Amino acid sequence: MSSPKRSRHGRTRGLPALLIGALTLALAVTLTGGPATAAQQDTLHELAAAQGKYFGSATDNPELPDAAYSAILGSEFGQITPGNSMKWDTTEPVQGQFDFAKGDVITDFAAQHGQTVRGHTLVWHSQLPGWVGALPSARVEAAMTRHVTEEAAHYRGEVTAWDVVNEPFNEDGTFRSSPFYTAMGSDYIATALRAAHAADPDAELYLNDYNIEGLGAKSDAMYTLVKELLDEGVPLDGVGMQAHLAVQYGFPNQMRANMQRFADLGLDVAVTELDVRMELPADAAKTATQSSYYRQVVETCLAVERCIGITVWDYTDKYSWVPSTFPGQGSANLYDENLLPKPAHSAVRTALGGEDDGGDGGPGALKAQYRSSDSATRDNQIKPGVQLVNTGSTAVSLSDVTVRYWFTSENGASSYSTWCDWSPIGCSTVTHRVATAGIPKAGADHYLEVGFRGGSLAPGASTGEIQLRLNKTDWSNFDESDDYSHGSGTSYADALKIVVYVGGERVWGIEP
Ligand code: G2I
């Protein structure tokens, strides 16, 4: 039953996105001649899609108002999983009272960004409202069936795959105790799968667990279970391997052989919650091990045809579940707390066949700070104040550095005058021009690009403020309020919407 459905995951933004990517590159090179190359590489999902897989991330409702975060979530990933908002305590907190508002925010985000959604999760012993555990055993099956039916039906057509049952096993391969197991024995799993299939016959149905990535007692138990379910004709499409790995525990034992044995049963396999935590502080050795684990997971999925994709359990350390669950551990994700890619990100990129993105800190570590020198957002000039700070341990040659401030032109002339009004490093060393965005984005059809004729920024040093100004040559007004890089702060603060490149590689900030 799985094969015909595989195209639902295979039908990604892959090929068109690749073509668009190539077009973007061509336009950027011809129109701006700027350092666009590294900045416009294929996304992780595009790279995965070119290999017939998806690359996704977990997310959570409180994170979405973080614009810099959701910009990456919406562009870099082709699939999302709600970290909490489709769980039972959220969707049926009181028996019979269903609330899908938070989950709907996730499916809406996915629809707006051309992403698929893995539904997580229908039946789980955790994050279960108290009323379920308080039910007499004789009433648990009906409550479970109703919950599965209502939720799967609600998300029919919006969720491509469901973690129908999550974490059914103990580490030794015995069934985990839960109100469901107590009431129905292991039959609850088949019952839940049948109910989910009846409610949404097109969704791919998964059993999902952790510590089943390698060969071992727990994955043996999962293997035995799914084989029995398939023999009994129970609707089941795949096995989700969460892959919450840790540097200090080693890489899973024979992950490829383990994945392959599930695939050989005719099931899809997905890596559903990948992260690689470590004991803090991070150091070079742990970071290298982490990169290697991420790389090996990607290589394993690529090597197993029925491995249909990889989901990271959120992409940034900023929103990781790890530090609160494992005190003293962290740094588990692909991007750091400032949303900048880490070495593991480069490892994933290159494993997916992409070019290294310099996420190892490569060319130099700079950050941009910004203030608005201009309280008038609807007049005929834009006045950004920008300064660069070297956050690394080696000097950065400023002639390799460019900075972009994105804005919208509104109506009027398409030519601009740009000015450096003052800077302690001397305006004569600062270059500036306006360029047209290769592909216009919301709040960003043009950008002011700043460069330097020379000079060097020592570790810890700042350029000091660079007072910039631009106008259209017909002096028509702007509306800065919706400009991507515009902020209202009047003192200098770190600004992720001012993007900094060294030698054409993005080292700071989030592009529109
Ligand atoms: O624990 C990591 C994952 C293991 N596999 C199943 C996943 O569903 C699980 O996700 C995590 C979420 O990422 C956390 O965000 O599940 C945790 C709960 O088991 C989630 O943590 C909970 C906190 O414990 C609550 O205090 C908090 O109210 O998140 C809730 C919502 O923010």
Residues whose N, C-alpha, C, O or C-beta is under 5 A from the ligand:
A	BS01	G2I	G83 N84 S126 W321
